[in-house]
Amino acid sequence: MNLNKIERILLVRLSALGDCAAAIPVYTALRGAFPKAHIAWLIQDNFSSLIRNLPGLDEIIIFPRQRWRAVSSWRQKIREGLLLQRRLRLKRFDLVVDVQSNTKSSVLGFLTRSPIRIGHGSIEARELSKWLNNVHIPSPPQFKHVIQKNLHLLTSLGIEEREPRFSLPIDNAARRRIQRWLQSHDLPPNDYIVLFPFCGRKPKEWPDRSYAELVEKLALHGRKAVVSVGPGEKEAAGRLISPPARQAVFLGPETELPELIELIRSAGICVGGDTGPLQIAGALNVPNIALFGPTNPERTRPWSNCRVIPLHSDPDQVLSEIEERIS
């Protein structure tokens, strides 16, 4: 590998939210090692706003998964797919770093015709990626966390980055919107709790009744809190807040991703399961309590300021952890 000839780099991490957040240190390390290179990130349309303010990122290439799901015409999907393929080839990337390393991500990397396509090796190389990527980097056994595994991909480029560096700059417009909402609910910055009750997979979620009981206990203890609301979650989230608790615990605004990040950034503590927003809390070094059940916390816990507790914990245990972190 002639590193002096690498001028155009593509990072591929399409989804999901937490995994994209976990790939940011790879981008930061690449930018530091190749300060003059053109670096692009290929990402799904519904997660692109996560990275739009990354310092020094030259280009975001959208994989339009959400758009294609809404389009019924296969002819249109094929036409747009061919346009994406042509765009990737015309970029003439010298290097592809496939952080995701599954069939979809490695096919897209392969379509660039880049001569160097780095992906995970061993069990981290999923599906067809072991055949479509041409540089495979297995993770050493001492690296348990996915962020460590991701950064280890760069050792083939001579980049030794042991401590991940996250870069999620403030989105000023989103910050103003969240500050107005917080002021309207008398929620001082760094002095409220955000609850993330939904993970997208039921086995990873703390039971609704446990969240509802925790909400009541927080209100009784005079703790201000926000129940986060994602797309289509407003009704389910509202059921977690009993009428007596509504003076202290509020249903959050239906945020886009930039507003969600600013809501997390201003929080005193975040509580939830193995979910993307909690990964963002870890990236921002916001104190967080992570309820883990079927997934391995050694691999996917929030990177920093995290206290992992079992998913079967009762509300009193979680409340005790919150009080301990706050004090």
HELIX and SHEET records of a PDB file:
HELIX    1   1 LEU A    3  LYS A    5  5                                   3    
HELIX    2   2 LEU A   17  ALA A   33  1                                  17    
HELIX    3   3 ASP A   45  LEU A   50  5                                   6    
HELIX    4   4 ARG A   65  ALA A   70  1                                   6    
HELIX    5   5 TRP A   74  LEU A   90  1                                  17    
HELIX    6   6 THR A  103  LEU A  111  1                                   9    
HELIX    7   7 SER A  122  GLU A  124  5                                   3    
HELIX    8   8 SER A  129  LEU A  132  1                                   4    
HELIX    9   9 VAL A  146  HIS A  152  1                                   7    
HELIX   10  10 LEU A  153  LEU A  157  5                                   5    
HELIX   11  11 ASN A  172  SER A  184  1                                  13    
HELIX   12  12 LYS A  202  LYS A  204  5                                   3    
HELIX   13  13 ASP A  208  LEU A  220  1                                  13    
HELIX   14  14 LYS A  234  GLY A  238  1                                   5    
HELIX   15  15 PRO A  243  GLN A  247  5                                   5    
HELIX   16  16 LEU A  257  ARG A  265  1                                   9    
HELIX   17  17 GLY A  276  ALA A  283  1                                   8    
HELIX   18  18 PRO A  297  THR A  300  1                                   4    
HELIX   19  19 PRO A  315  ILE A  326  1                                  12    
SHEET    1   A 6 GLU A  59  PHE A  63  0                                        
SHEET    2   A 6 HIS A  38  GLN A  44  1                                        
SHEET    3   A 6 ARG A   8  VAL A  12  1                                        
SHEET    4   A 6 LEU A  95  ASP A  98  1                                        
SHEET    5   A 6 ILE A 116  HIS A 120  1                                        
SHEET    6   A 6 VAL A 135  ILE A 137  1                                        
SHEET    1   B 6 VAL A 249  GLU A 254  0                                        
SHEET    2   B 6 ALA A 225  VAL A 229  1                                        
SHEET    3   B 6 ILE A 193  PHE A 196  1                                        
SHEET    4   B 6 ILE A 269  GLY A 272  1                                        
SHEET    5   B 6 ASN A 288  PHE A 292  1                                        
SHEET    6   B 6 CYS A 306  PRO A 310  1                                        
END                                                                             
